[in-house]
Amino acid sequence: MASPNPQWLQSVFDDCAAAPKLFAWTPANICSRTQAPSQTQASGSLVPSALDKTRRIFVLGVGNLGVLFATSLAKLVPRPPITLVVHRKELLEQWASDPSLTISRNGVSERMTGFDIEWWTDQKPDHGVVEHVADGGAIPNLLVTTKASVALPEIDRLRRYLDENSVVAFAQNGMCKLWPPHGRAYTSHRYASRPPPSWLACVTTHGVTSRGRYTSEHASVADLKIGSVLSGPHGGASSTYLAEQLARAPFLHGQQVLRADLWTLQLEKLVVNCIINPLTALLRCKNGYLFEKPDGPLMRLIDVLLAEASAVLQQVVQHPSTDTILNDARNTASAIDRHMLFERFSQTQLKRMLLVVGHKVRDNTSSMLQDVRAGRQTEIQDFNGWLVDMAAFLDPGLDTSNHELLIELVENGVNVDEASIESHFPVLSGQV
């Protein structure tokens, strides 16, 4: 018997409130009329035209990934109009004093201008021009680069401004929540009386580190995979304008992939995030430290965590909700099938994949360790928590006890060293 809906989906079902009307603040709304530069003056962008409205890309979240994506998209020729969307009024104020993004690679920094910027809120501006999100219409292209924990809540809040012509691309770590088994339930509920948008997801292996507000270092250049999660009524979501722009953007090394391939890649990336992120956060170490002693207690813990993850993913492969993904694979050039996935998600194959990735990112600092050091909430509920929730949904008998313990340790801010790791995980000393 399957467990009840996950908490995020149940909260959507329990919410009967109408979608909020949101105002689009610009820097002009936070200063006096005489002091405030116009959006065009502040950013250097052109006056919007009808073509701009369909080509415009809104980047929701201007952290490290937001800076990477926005500066890369801005290198396209022709350059698409880009609007950055921030989550606090203070960020508009900071932007007004220096309307630019800075990205550095190999010690060379590049300052880029020409972006518009908005803060979307239900608070009406008390002076300046009052504008609604997307002029009260539909957002054409939305790239979501927030933390995983707030990605879907933010999109849910914006549902008034999303229609069948909208394309939304999620670019978070972790699994997109709109994959089976829960995606159709969400869209059927929130878009019961009208067609939903098309939903894309991105799997990125780039390493990006913060160097201050609106400033990031592209620490390790890797690649980006883009594909469809759920297509809207117009279909072909993975070949839309937004996906094409992401695939073409310099420095992203983007590639459009088939739906089944994207799903598989995102599950594999989830496993990497479930191991490297929380363990480096616990030990306050670089990624490579985890793999220095193949026979040490850390590697034994990694083996245990991989075994639990493998059991969950193999159950996911067997679940009927995966049929839609596998049917897509059969109807395309994808070679993915259940037997192949069952083997690909074995503990042995997952470990081989993890060691390859771990070597590539050995000199990087994980995003979760960056969050811990900055005192921010981590994404562990969207990594290890996803595994725990999915196990409960599929089969309450699945053992995810060590992932649950890992979540507890990270959320309590515990700092351990390798010598004491066995005392925190009884399975390593044969106590369970």
N, C-alpha and C positions, 0 to 999 in steps of 0.2 A: 504494500500500500504506500503510495507516494505521500510525502509530507505536505503540509500546507504551503501556500505561496511563500516565497522569500519575503523578507520584511519590506524591501523597497517596493515590490509589486503590490503587496497588501496595503501599504500606505497610499499608493495611487488609487486602488479600489475604494479605500475608505474616504478619500478626499472628494467631496461633492461640490466644492466651491468652483465658481466660474474661473476661467483663465484670466489672470489680471491684465489690465491695460497698463502698458509700460511707456514711460517717457524716455526719450533719447537725449540725455544731457551732453553738451559739448563744453569745451573750455569757456565758451562765451557765456554759459549759464552760471558760472561760479565767480565771475568778476563783474565790475561795473561796466556799463556799456562803453564808456570811454577807454577803459583799460583793456577790455577783452579783445584779443585778436579774433577774427572770424575763423571758422574751421579751415577755410581755404588758406588764409594767411598763416595760421598756426602750423599747418601741415605741409603746405606747398602743393596740395592736390588741386586738380582742376574742378571747375564748376560742374556738378553732376549733370549728365544728359540722360536721355532715355536708354541709350546703349549702356551707359555706366551702370544703370540700375540692374540690368540683367548680368553684367560682367562682374559686378562688385562682389568681393569676397569679404565676409565678416569673420574676423578671427576673435573668438570668444576665449579670453584668458591670455594674458601677456606675461607669462612666466617664461621659463627657459625654452619650452617647446614653442610657445607662441612667438617668441623672438626669432627662433630658428625658422619657423615656417613663414612668418611675415616677411623677413628680410630675404628669404629665398624666392618667394613669390614676387617680391618687388624687383627681382632681377630679370623677370620675364620680359620678352619683347614680342608684342606690345605689353606694357605693364598693366595689369588689371587694377582697377580702383580697389583699395584695401582700407577697411575700417577696423581698427582695433577696438575691442569692447572690454572695458575694465570693470572690476567689481566693487570699487570704492570711489567715493567722491574725491578723496585726497589724491588719488592717482591722476585724476584730471588736472588738479592743481600742479602736481609735479610735472606733468607733460607740458603745461602752458609755459613753464620756465625753460624747457629744452625739448621741443617737439621732435624727438628722434629716437631711433633704436640703434644700438651698437652691438655688433657681433665681431668676435675675434677668432682668428684661425692662425695657428702656427706663430703666435706672438704678434700678428698684424691685426689691428682693429679697424673696422669700417663703420662709420657713422652714416646712417641712412635716414632720409626725410621723405616727405611726400605721402604720409599716412594721415587718414582721418582717425578720430578717436571719439568714442562715446561711452557713457555710463548709462546702463539700462536699469531703471528703477520705477517704482510706483509713486515716487515723490514728484510732484509737479514743480518745475522750476519757478522761483518767485520773481525772476526777471530774465530778460533775454527772450529770444524766440523759443516758443514752446513747440517741440516736435515729438511725435510718437515714433516708436521703433518702426523702421522701414516705411516711414510716412503713413503708418496705419495699415499698410498692405502686408504682403508676404515677403519674408527674407528669401532671396534667391539662392544664395550659397553661404553656408555656415560651417566653418571649421572650428571644432571644439577642442581647445588645447588646455583646458582646465585640468586640475587633479581629477582622478577617476571618481572619487567619492562625491563630487558635486556635478559631474558631467550630466547625468540623466536628470537630476533635479533642476538644473538650469534649463535644459531642453524642455522639460515638462512645463516649466514656468513660461516658456516662450511659445507654447502650442497655439495660441491665438494668431501668431505671426508665421505659422508654418502651414503650407498647403501642398497640394499635389505637384506643384511646380518647384517646391523647395527641395534642395539637396543638403543633407546634414552629414558631415564627416566627423567621426570621433577619432581623436588622435591620442588616446590615453594608454598608459600601461594597463594591464589587466584585460579581462574579457569584456567586450561590449555586451551590455545587458540585453540587447535586442536580438541576440542569437537565440535559436531554439534552446530550451523549451519555453521561454517566457516572452519572446519578442512579439509574437502575434497577439498574445493576451493583452499586452500593453497597448499596441496600436488599435486593436479592436475596441478597447475601452475608451481611450482618449480621442479616437477619431471615428467614433461610432456613426456619426451623421455626415461625415465628409471623408474624402480620400486622404490618406496620410502622405507625408513626404517620402522621398527615397532616402535610405539610410546607408551610409558608407562607413567603413572603418579603416584605420591605418595601423600598420605594424611597423614601428620604427626601431632601428637598432643604433641610432646615433647617440652619442654621449654629449650632453650639454650641461654646463655648469654655470651657476649664477656668479656674476661679477658686480652685482648692484642692480638697482632698479632700472629696467629697460636695457640692461647690459648683460650679455651672456658670452661664454666661451664655447665654441664648437670643439670640444675636447677630443672627440674621436669621430671621424667621418665613417659612416657605414651606409645603410640604405633604407628605403621606405617601400612598403608594399601597400597598395590601395585596392579595395574591392568592395563589392556589394554585400550588405548584411540582409537588408530587406528592400526590395524594389517597390516604389510607388506605382500608381496606376499607369504611368507612362513607361515603366519598365526601363531596362538597360541602364540601371543606375551607375554601374561601374564604368560606363563610357560617356558619362556626362561631362559638361564643361569643367566642373570642379575637379573631378578625378584627373582629367587631362592636364589641367594646370599644375596639379601636384606632381604628376608624373614628369612634366617638362621642367619644373623649377630647378634652376642650378643649385648644386650642393646637396639636394635632397636624395639624389640618385633613386628617383621614384620609378615604380613599375606597377602597372595595373595587372592584377591577378584574378583568376577565377574564384568564385565564392567559396567553393570547397577548399581550395588551396589557402585562401585567406583564413578561414576558420581553423584549419590545421596549424598554420603558422602562429595564429594568436594563442592557441592552446599551448604550443611549445614555448612561446615567449612567456606565457603565464607561469609555466614551471620554472623557467629561469628566474623570473621575478620572485617566485615563492621561496627560492633557495638563497640567491645572492643578496637580495635586498634585506630581508630580516636578519640574516646571519651577520652581514657586515654592520648592520645597525646595532646588533647585540655586542659585537666585538670591537666596534669603532675602528674598523680596518679597511684597507683598500680591498678591492674585489679579489685580487690575485692571492691574497693571504689564505683564503679559504681552501686553496688547492695545493698548498706547498707540501703537505705531508699526506701522501696517498694512503698511508696505513694509520693515520692518527685519529683521535676521537672526532674531530670535525668531519672528516670524510665518512666515518661510520654514521654520524648523524645525518649527513647528506644522503647516504644510502637509505636510511630509514624514511626520511622525508620523501625521497623519490619513489620509494615503494608505495607509500600511502597515496601519493599523487597519481602514480601509474594505475592503481586499482580504481580510483575515481574516474580517470579519463577513459579507461577501458569500459567502464559501465556507461559513460556518456556515449561512447561509440555504439553500444548495444541498444540504447534507448530509442523507442519509436520516433521521438521528436527529431532524431538525426536523419530520418528518412528523407526529409525535404532537401537537406544538404547533399546526401548521397545521390538522390535523384538528379539534382543539378549536375553533379559530377558525371553521371552516366550520359547526360545529354550534352556534355561539352567535351573538350579535349583533356580534361583532368583524369589522371590515372588513379584517383583516390577511390578506395572501396573499404568495406568494413574489415576485411582480413588484413589489408595493408595497414590500416589505422591501428588495429589491435596490436600489431607487431611494432609499429612506430611509437606507440605509447607504452611499450614495455619498459620496465625499470632499466634494463640493460641499454636500450636505445636512448632513453631519456638521459641517462648518465653520460653516454657518449656525446650526445648533443650538448649537454651542459658543460662538459670539459672543453669542448671546442670553443663555445661562447666565452667561458670563463677565461680562457687564454687570451682571446681577442680583447677583452675588457679588463685585463688584469691590472692595468695602471689607473683605472677609473675609480672615482668615488661614487657609490650607488646613490640613487635619488633618495632612498629611504634614510641613509646615513646623513645626507645633506639636510633632510627634514628634521631628523633628531637633533642635529647640531644647532639648527635654527629655531628649535622649540616649536616646530609646526606639527600638526597632525599628520601621521603617516598614511600610506595607502594600503596598509597590511590587510584591512578588511576586504579590499578589492582584489587582493592577491590570494593569500592563504585563506581568508574568509570566504572567498568564492568556492574554493575546494571544499571547505567544511559545509557550506550551505548546499552545494550540489550533492555532496555525499548524503546529507540528510534527506534531500528531495528524492534521490534515486533509490537509496537503500540504507535505512538507519543502522544496519549492521556493518557498514563500511567503517573502518578505523581511520580516523584523522586526528587521533589524540595528540600526536606530536606537533602537528600543525596548530592545533588549538593551544598547546602549551607555548609554542613560539609566539603566537598572537598575544597571549597574556604577558609574556616577558617583555616584548617590544612595547606594548601599550602601557606597561608599568614603568618604562624607562630604565629597565635593568641593563647594567653594563657588566659583561662577563669576559673572562679571558679563557684561552684554550684549556688551561690547566683545570679550570673549574667547570667546564662545560658538562662533564658527566654528572656533577651534583645537581644540575638543573634538568637533566633529561635522564630519568631513571632507566629508560630502555638501554642506555649505553653501558650500564653497570649490571645488567641482568636482573634488575629489581622488578620488572614487569614481564 
